[in-house]
């Protein structure tokens, strides 16, 4: 018997992942996918189904299979997707501001900003390409229409998106000049001393683990990175801080706060997902573990964004509320230390 091909195997790459809408009537899977996948012929699709490249609810199917509401469809191929391949997806956007030149969106935690390895669908860019046509793309940034900057998957908060070439050029220059004002709210372990300070330490990919951003205090590696922090509310074992970015390096706040001894609460990548301050009492341990469940990610939110509008020339400023899980976490700590 032929061994079943596994899509979890490293030699397979997920290109598309779709869940059939609850209101979808029964329809042949090849017809269903024809309407949703760009640049594909029906023959190519049917051949792919016969070869086992398409699975529904984890099982191989025949071309005449009819989709049902709630079906999970995965299309995986032996070669990786091209970086420029973007599937428009009907994902709702939380738009804070929009005019004919740009928009500001409030990204939820858990949403990846643009398609990349292991996350080819369900991203902010997939949503943008569905809701907006002909978004501009920065040079050497194919497959990421509208994007001028990004925030981490598990960080919530504000992002500005360019709708025209003029807006993209104007915004990109402000990011390059570090004149965009970006503040983040974070919950960190411990109480920073001094309560306000500036961290000026080069950051770059770790020489041991490329997924992690590492500090290079001697300046021998990495790029210049500057974070200004201010403690808003010390809560004995943790503190609520605001961080203002002067530069925008990958994981900048997370790496800088760890460097000064105050990792972000529940930041698994930088060691904040274990108890770093507090008592040895089992009640306290249970309390912290409960807090980890309330906010199962790093406690970081892109709170405000300010910049010169690239077309009108006026200064614009946007604020966003903390998401519910983050606010619940702060309330819980306040109650505990009182």
C-alpha positions in Angstrom: 0.0 0.0 0.0 1.3 3.4 -0.9 2.4 5.4 2.1 0.2 8.4 2.7 1.8 11.8 2.1 1.9 13.9 5.2 1.4 17.6 5.0 3.1 18.0 8.3 6.3 16.6 6.7 9.0 19.2 6.2 9.0 18.5 2.5 5.4 19.9 2.2 4.5 23.6 2.3 1.0 24.9 3.0 0.1 27.4 0.3 -3.6 28.0 1.2 -5.8 27.2 4.2 -9.5 28.0 4.0 -12.6 27.3 6.1 -15.9 27.0 4.2 -18.4 29.6 5.2 -21.4 28.5 7.3 -23.8 29.7 4.6 -22.1 27.9 1.7 -24.3 25.6 -0.3 -22.9 22.3 -1.4 -20.5 22.9 -4.4 -17.9 20.8 -6.1 -14.5 21.5 -4.5 -12.8 22.4 -7.7 -15.5 25.0 -8.5 -15.3 26.3 -5.0 -11.5 26.8 -5.1 -11.6 28.3 -8.6 -13.5 31.3 -7.2 -11.0 31.8 -4.4 -7.5 31.0 -5.8 -5.9 33.5 -8.2 -4.1 32.4 -11.4 -5.1 28.8 -11.5 -6.8 26.7 -14.2 -9.5 24.1 -13.4 -7.4 21.4 -15.1 -4.4 22.2 -12.9 -6.7 22.2 -9.8 -8.2 18.8 -10.7 -4.8 17.3 -11.3 -3.6 18.7 -7.9 -6.6 17.1 -6.2 -5.8 13.7 -7.9 -2.2 13.9 -6.7 -3.3 14.5 -3.1 -2.2 18.2 -2.9 -5.7 19.1 -1.6 -7.0 17.8 1.7 -10.4 18.4 3.3 -10.6 17.9 7.1 -7.2 16.2 6.9 -8.2 13.6 4.2 -7.5 13.3 0.5 -10.5 13.8 -1.7 -11.7 13.3 -5.3 -12.4 16.2 -7.7 -16.2 15.6 -7.5 -16.2 16.1 -3.7 -18.8 18.7 -2.6 -17.8 21.1 0.1 -19.9 21.6 3.2 -20.1 24.4 5.7 -17.2 24.3 8.2 -15.0 22.1 6.0 -11.3 22.9 6.5 -9.4 22.9 3.1 -5.6 22.8 3.0 -3.6 23.1 -0.2 0.0 21.9 0.2 2.7 21.4 -2.4 6.2 20.1 -2.4 7.7 23.5 -3.2 7.4 26.6 -1.0 4.9 29.4 -2.1 6.4 32.4 -3.9 6.8 35.4 -1.5 4.7 37.5 -3.9 1.7 35.1 -3.8 -1.2 36.8 -1.9 -4.6 35.3 -1.6 -7.4 37.9 -1.0 -9.4 36.8 2.1 -12.6 38.2 3.5 -11.2 39.0 6.9 -12.8 42.0 8.8 -10.6 45.0 9.5 -10.8 47.3 12.5 -10.3 50.6 10.7 -9.5 53.5 13.0 -9.1 56.1 10.3 -9.3 56.2 6.5 -9.1 58.7 3.7 -8.2 58.4 0.0 -4.5 58.2 0.8 -4.0 56.0 3.8 -5.7 54.1 6.6 -4.9 53.3 10.2 -5.9 49.8 11.4 -6.1 48.3 14.9 -4.5 44.8 14.5 -5.7 42.1 16.9 -3.2 39.9 18.7 -2.6 36.6 16.9 -2.8 38.1 13.4 0.3 37.9 11.3 1.0 41.1 9.4 2.1 39.6 6.0 2.4 36.2 4.4 5.6 34.3 5.2 6.8 30.8 6.0 4.2 28.8 7.9 1.7 31.8 7.6 0.6 32.1 4.0 -3.0 32.9 4.8 -5.1 34.7 7.4 -2.7 37.7 7.5 -3.4 41.4 7.6 -2.2 41.6 4.0 -4.6 38.9 2.9 -7.4 41.0 4.4 -6.1 44.3 2.8 -5.9 42.8 -0.7 -9.5 41.7 -0.4 -10.9 45.0 0.8 -8.6 47.3 -1.3 -7.5 47.1 -4.9 -4.2 48.3 -6.3 -2.4 49.1 -3.0 1.1 50.3 -3.7 4.2 48.2 -2.8 7.5 49.4 -1.6 10.5 48.5 -3.8 12.0 45.1 -2.8 8.9 44.4 -0.7 6.8 42.4 -3.2 3.8 40.5 -1.8 3.3 43.1 1.0 1.0 45.7 -0.6 0.3 48.8 1.5 2.8 48.0 4.2 5.1 50.6 5.5 5.9 49.0 8.9 4.8 46.0 10.9 4.3 44.7 14.4 4.7 41.1 15.8 2.0 38.5 15.5 1.1 38.5 19.2 1.4 42.3 19.6 -1.9 44.2 19.2 -2.4 47.7 18.1 -2.0 50.4 15.5 -0.5 50.2 12.0 -0.7 52.8 9.2 -1.3 51.5 5.6 -0.5 53.4 2.4 -3.2 53.5 -0.3 -1.3 55.5 -2.9 2.3 55.7 -4.0 2.6 59.3 -2.8 1.4 58.2 0.7 3.8 55.3 0.7 6.8 57.4 -0.2 5.9 60.1 2.4 5.4 57.6 5.2 8.4 55.5 4.3 10.6 58.7 4.5 9.2 59.5 8.0 10.0 56.0 9.2 13.5 56.3 7.7 14.0 59.7 9.5 12.6 58.3 12.8 10.1 61.2 12.9 7.0 58.9 13.3 5.8 58.9 17.0 5.0 55.4 18.2 4.2 54.5 21.8 3.5 51.0 23.2 2.1 49.9 26.5 3.8 46.9 28.1 3.6 45.0 31.3 7.1 44.0 32.4 8.5 41.9 35.3 9.9 43.9 38.2 10.0 47.6 38.8 12.5 49.5 36.5 15.1 51.6 38.3 15.3 54.4 37.2 11.6 54.7 36.5 12.3 56.5 33.2 15.3 56.0 31.0 16.6 55.5 27.4 18.0 52.2 26.2 20.6 52.7 23.5 21.9 49.3 22.6 22.5 47.8 19.2 20.2 45.0 18.2 20.5 42.2 15.6 19.8 38.6 15.0 21.2 36.3 17.7 24.4 34.5 16.5 23.0 31.4 18.3 19.3 31.5 17.3 18.2 33.5 14.3 14.6 33.7 15.6 15.7 35.9 18.5 16.9 39.5 18.5 20.0 39.9 20.6 21.6 42.9 22.2 25.2 43.9 21.2 26.2 46.5 23.8 29.7 46.8 22.4 28.3 47.9 19.0 30.2 45.2 17.2 27.1 43.7 15.6 23.5 44.7 14.9 22.0 48.1 14.2 21.4 51.2 16.3 18.3 50.8 18.4 16.8 53.4 20.8 13.9 52.9 23.2 12.6 55.4 25.7 10.6 53.9 28.5 8.6 55.4 31.4 7.0 53.5 34.3 3.3 54.4 34.5 2.3 52.1 37.4 4.6 49.9 39.6 2.7 46.9 40.8 5.3 45.4 43.2 6.2 42.3 41.1 5.3 43.8 37.7 5.1 47.3 36.2 3.0 48.9 33.6 5.3 50.9 31.3 5.0 53.0 28.2 7.8 52.6 25.5 8.4 55.2 22.8 10.3 53.9 19.8 13.0 56.1 18.2 14.0 53.2 15.9 12.0 50.2 14.7 14.1 47.0 14.9 12.6 43.6 15.0 11.4 42.7 18.6 13.0 46.0 19.8 11.0 46.6 22.9 11.0 42.9 23.9 14.8 42.6 23.5 15.6 46.0 25.1 13.4 45.4 28.2 14.9 41.9 28.6 18.4 43.5 28.3 17.7 45.8 31.3 16.4 42.9 33.3 12.6 43.5 32.9 11.3 41.0 30.3 7.7 41.5 29.1 5.1 39.5 31.0 4.4 36.1 29.4 6.9 36.7 26.5 8.0 33.1 25.9 10.7 34.1 23.4 12.5 36.3 25.9 12.0 34.4 29.1 9.0 36.3 30.5 6.7 33.2 30.6 7.9 32.1 34.0 7.8 33.7 37.5 10.7 36.1 37.7 9.6 38.2 40.7 7.5 37.5 43.8 7.0 35.1 46.6 7.4 31.3 46.9 3.9 30.8 48.1 1.8 28.4 46.1 -1.1 30.8 46.1 1.1 33.4 44.3 2.2 30.8 41.8 -1.4 29.8 41.0 -2.3 33.5 40.7 0.5 34.2 38.1 -0.3 31.0 36.2 -3.9 32.2 36.0 -2.6 35.5 34.7 -0.7 33.7 32.0 -3.9 32.1 30.9 -5.8 35.4 30.7 -3.1 36.9 28.4 -1.5 33.9 26.6 1.1 36.1 24.8 3.6 38.9 25.4 1.9 41.9 27.2 2.6 44.5 24.5 0.2 46.8 22.7 0.9 49.5 20.0 -1.1 52.2 21.7 -0.5 55.4 19.7 0.7 56.6 16.3 1.5 60.1 15.2 2.9 61.4 11.9 2.7 64.2 9.3 0.0 63.3 6.8 2.0 62.7 3.6 -0.5 64.6 1.4 -2.1 67.3 3.6 1.1 68.1 5.6 -0.9 68.2 8.8 0.2 66.3 12.0 -2.2 63.5 12.8 -2.3 61.4 16.0 -4.2 58.2 16.8 -4.8 56.3 20.1 -6.2 52.8 20.7 -7.7 51.2 23.8 -6.0 48.2 25.4 -7.6 45.0 24.3 -9.8 43.3 26.9 -7.4 40.5 27.8 -4.6 43.1 28.5 -7.0 45.3 30.6 -8.2 42.3 32.6 -4.6 41.3 33.3 -3.8 44.8 34.7 -7.0 44.9 36.8 -6.1 41.5 38.2 -2.6 42.6 39.3 -3.9 45.9 40.7 -6.4 44.0 42.8 -3.7 41.4 43.9 -1.1 44.0 45.1 -3.8 46.0 47.0 
